[in-house]
């Protein structure tokens, strides 16, 4: 994870620390992982986005993921291999084939695992290749990945403010805390579907308040500057105890929003003009 202060990049050990640095004004923005093509979403990032002072995503990128296995120079037998759980899951087969006697150990991040090797807590770490430049460890193996085309999507998050302009290939994200009753999720999704808005991701995380209560993390095509998206957000807010806006930004893959006939932004504007005329009694 990285936090950016001005033009300086600051490495931090965890997603929460990166976001805390932004919330406390120690950094201007943070780059955090949100989902991986092999292991799915990163729960820590979802939780950190839904708690404390709001942050919004203003950009995203998708990076191919390969790892290096690092050890101390001249290190002996490898009995423990540490890394973030998502990283360990992506090299599980490689570890079983090449280090069958090593015990995987979860750490708060890949960089924390590298520090643990330096300090003698672990024998090896699964890290991004760039970690070797910072910690001076020995490279046991590189380009390590069970799935060769694995990729991770990262978000650039910062305090609320001016958003990127819509491009026609955008993504909007919210986290919805809805009532715990029959049909709640269906109601939320219906509000999007009735406006021709395509879902790109849906996840649920426990609220941590009462067993069985969840927050819904929803990504969908479009930008809050579009009338149809703003109309949908207004409707979602009516259904939720709390709706947190997590940002609108260009999609990293450049996929343009598909708009079906009758669901274009002009259609929503024209409908609003018509309704305003009806309200004023102007039926000519």
N, C-alpha and C positions, 0 to 999 in steps of 0.2 A: 504494500500500500504506500502511496505517496501523498504528501501534502505539499502545496505550492504556496510560497510566500514571495510575492513579486515574481522575479525570474528564477528564484532559488527553489530547487526540489529538495524536499526533506523526507527521508525514509522514516517510516514509523512501523512499529511491530504489529499492530492490529487495525482492523477496520474501524473499531470504536475510537481508538486513539486518533486516527486520521480525521474522523468527523468531529471529535472533540476539539482538535486543533483549529478547525474552521469555526466551530461555534464559539470558541473563546477568543477569536481574533488573532490567533497565532499563525494562521495560514489563510490564504485567500480562497483556496479550493482544495478538494481531495479527490484522488483517483482511486476508486474502489471497485472490486469485482462484484458483479450482480448475478451472472449465471454462466454455467459451463455446459458445453455440448455433451459431456459425458455424465457429469454428476448433478446437473440441474442447477437450481438456484443456490445462492450463498445465504443461508439463513441469518447469519450474523449481520450482513448488510441490510437485509429486509428489516430486521428488528431495530437496527440503529437508525434507519430512515424514519421509522414510525414513532420514535420516542424523542423526548427532549425538544429543543428548539428546531423548528422546521428548516430543512435544507432542500434545495431543488436541483435536479439534474439539468445541465445545460448542454451536454455533449456526451457522446458515447463512442467507443471504438471496440473492434473485435480483433483479438490477437491470437495467432496460432500458439499453442502451448506445448512446449517440450521442456524437459527438466535436465538438470545436471545432478549427479550424486557426488557430493563433496565430503572429503575426509581431512583430518589433520595431516600435515606433511609428516611422512614417516610413521603414520599411525599403524597399529597392529590389527588384530582380529576385529572384525566388525560384528558386534553383538546387538547394537541398537541403531535404528535408522529413524530419524525424526523429520517431521514436516507437518504442514497444515493438513487436516483430514481430507480436504478435496484433492490435494496433491498426492497424498498417499494412495487414495483410491484410483488415481489415474496411472499409477506405476505398480499396482499390486502384482500383476503378472510378471513384470520385469524383476521385482524383488524376489518373488518366489523362485524364479528360474536362476537368478544370478547371486542372490544372497539368501539362500533358503534357511540359514541358521540365525538370521538377524531378526530382531523383534521390532516391529513398527511402533513408534511412539508419536502420539499426536502433540503438536505444538500450536501456539496461537497464530503463527504465520511461518512461511518458509524462511524469512530472514531471522526470526527468533530461533529456528532450528539451526541455522548456520552459526549464530552466536553461541548456542548451546554446544556445538562441536568445538568451537574455539575454547570454550571454558571447561571442556572435558565432561560435560553432562551426557553427551551422546557420541557415538563413534562415527556417524555419518549423517548427512542431511540431504534431503531432496529439495532442490532450490531452483529458481530461475538462473540461467547461465550467468547473468550479470552479477550474481552474488559473489562469484569468485573474485571479481575486480575489487570488491569492498572488503572481503574478509581474508584473502590470501590463502585459501584452503587448497588442498590438492584435488584435482578432478579425477575421480574414479571412473566416471562414465558421463557422456553427454548425449544430447538428442534422445533422451529416454522418454518413452510414452507408449502405453499399451495401445492407444488409438492414434494412428499417425496424423489424422486431420483434426484432432481435438482443438477446440478454440474456446476462449473465454471472452465474454462481453464485459467491458468496464464502463463505469459512469464517472463523469466529472461533475461533482456536486459542490455547490456554493450557497451562501445565504440568499434568500429570496430577493429578487430585484428584476431588472430588465431581462426578458427572455430572448433567445435567438428568434430571428424572423422565420415565419413559416416558409418551407421550401417545396411542399407538395410531397415530400417523402419524410414524414415526421412521425414521432412517437410521443404519446402522452401517457403519464403514469399517475396513478392515485392509490391510496390505501384507504379502504372503507371499513369502518366499524359499524356494522349493521345490527339490528335487533335479532336476538336469538329466537327465531320462530320459523315455522314452516313457510317455505317459498321466498325467503329473503334474498338469497343469491339469485334465484330465478328472476326476481323483480329487478335487480341491478342489471343483469345481463339483458333483460328485455328492453330496458331504457336505451342501451347501446344498439341493440339489434333494430329497434324501431326507428332509429335514425341512420341506419345503414352503416354503422361503425364496426369495423372488423377488430376482433380481439387478437392480440399477439402473445399474451401470456396471462395466466391466472394462477395464483398461489394463495394458500391459506397458512396463517401462522397463529398460534394461540395468543390470546390477549394477556395471559399470565395473571388475570384477575380471578376468573371463575372457570373451572374445568368445563370444557366443551364450548367455550366462547372463542371465536376466531376473528382475526382481521383478514380482509381479502385484498391482496395486492393485484392490481389490474393494469395491464399495459394494453393500449389500443392505438390504432392508426389515427393520425390527424394531429392538429395543433390547436391549443386553446384559443388562438386568434380566429379560428374558423367558427362561424355562427353555429353550425351543426354540432361541433364539439362543445362549445360553451353551453349550448342548449342541453346537451347530454349531461354535462357536469352539474348544471342547475338541478336537473331531475334526480341525479344520483344523490345530491345533497339532501333532497327531501326524504329519501329513504334511509338515511344513515344517522346514527347518533353522532358520528364524526366522520368527516371526509377530508383527508389531507392530500393536497395537490403536491405531487412529487416532480413536476416539470413537464415541459414540452420542448423537444429538441430534434434535430435531424437524425434519421436512422443511419447507423454506420454502414449498413449493407445497401443503402440507396434505394431500397424498394419503395416505389411510389404508391401512394394511397389509391386504392381502387374505389371509385364512387359510382354506385348504381344509379340509373335514371330515377329522378324524383328525390334523390338524397344529396344533391349538390348544395354548396353553400348559397348559391343564388336562389335555389328553391326555398331555403329557410328564410332568406331575406325577403323574398317576395311574399311568402306566407305571413311574415310578421307585418309587412306593410299593409296587406289585405286586412289582417286582424285589427290593426290600428284604425284603418278606415271604417271598419264595422263599428268599433267602439265609439267613433266620433259621429256615426250616423251618415257617413258619406258612402252611399251605396250606388253611386252613379257609375 
